[in-house]
């Protein structure tokens, strides 16, 4: 990242007008679109206008008009929610150091009406856009998961990649699960334990959403999560866990898949 680009992005994040949120895509989550819809509804309850930048693996390709400017391609889905199909689009903004952070500035410039920008992409793509050295400490990736082990394993692996490559150490979790799910109540706890034990990272807030329910009213815990996403971050929290080691073994990911959660003290296994 060139010095002038870095300074511009720091000013962008220091401003009060926009909250950029990396949303980590998860191909093992069946109803990830519903999770994002419910999150946008909760943010609207806080009075926020949200742009969803969909650059995930299964997102629609960017519109051909994007070469004329991103603003031409942004769709208005409701009074409070806007959408930009952006698969492979960040690569058009890569700088000489391999960073795609300039894409973030282009997105914000294209949607001045939005206070929140959700950037939905895989962990490796997000690591090229968001780095601790460039961006303000309030950047907290949002992990997506449901109550199936494969989705939880993927969420943890994504957290590990972002912690090691981008030094992003504070996370939130949006979990899709029915109220009757026997595993859902423990997933956030176990992810938090693994994040702290293996990565020195922090799972700050989490919310469970019943993606099958047709209730349009955001549940209280999702409203709390949306408020936490909009609130200024504490510098003390960002200082947590800078000791992530480059030689962490892939075995810790396998532990999650097997349900053999490790902690400083005993932790119950997922059933």
C-alpha positions, 0 to 999 in steps of 0.5 A, a space after each residue: 500500500 502506497 503512503 498516500 493511499 494508507 493516509 487516505 484510508 486512515 482518514 476514511 476510518 477515522 471519520 464518523 460517517 462510515 462503518 466498514 465491516 468485513 463479513 467473512 463468507 462461509 460456503 457451509 452456511 445454507 442460509 447466509 443470505 437470510 443472515 445478511 438480510 436480518 442483519 441489515 434489518 437490525 441495522 435499519 432499526 438503529 437508523 443506519 443505511 447499509 450497503 452490502 458489497 457482495 464479493 463472495 465466491 457465489 456472488 453475481 459477477 460485477 456489472 459491466 457498467 462498473 468500469 464507468 463507476 461503482 455508483 452505476 451498479 448499486 441497486 436499492 433494495 429498500 429504503 435502508 438497504 443497497 446492494 453491489 454485486 462485486 465478485 472479482 471486482 476488488 482485483 481491479 483496484 489492486 495496488 503495487 503491493 498486492 493490496 485491494 484496500 483502494 477498493 474500499 475507498 471507491 465503494 464509500 465514494 460510490 455510496 455516500 448515503 450509507 453509514 454502514 458498508 458490509 463487505 462480504 467476501 472470503 477470508 483471503 480476499 478480505 485480508 487483501 483489503 483490511 489490514 491493521 497497519 492501514 485501518 483503524 482498530 474498530 474494524 471487526 470482521 463478522 463471522 458467519 456460521 450455523 450449527 453444523 460442524 463444517 460451518 464452524 470449522 470454516 469460520 474458525 479457519 477464516 478467523 485464523 487466516 485473518 489473524 495471521 495475515 491481516 493481524 485482525 484480532 477482534 471478531 463478531 459472530 452471526 449464527 444461524 440456528 433454530 431455537 431448539 438446536 442442541 449445539 447452538 448455545 455452545 458454538 460461540 463459547 467454543 469459538 471464543 475459547 479456540 480464538 483465545 487459546 490458539 490465536 490470542 484473538 477475541 470473539 467480542 459479540 455474537 447473535 443467534 438468528 432463526 433463519 427459518 422463521 418468518 418473523 421480520 422483527 430482529 431478535 434482541 441479541 441481533 439488535 445488541 450485535 448491530 449496536 456493538 457493530 456501530 459503537 466505537 471500539 475500545 483501544 484496550 480491546 484491540 490490544 488483546 492477543 498480538 501473539 499469534 504464531 506463524 507456525 500454528 499447526 492446522 491440527 487446531 482446525 481439525 479439533 473444531 471439526 471433531 468437536 474436541 475443543 481445547 481450553 485452559 480449563 475443561 470445556 464441554 464437547 459439542 453433541 
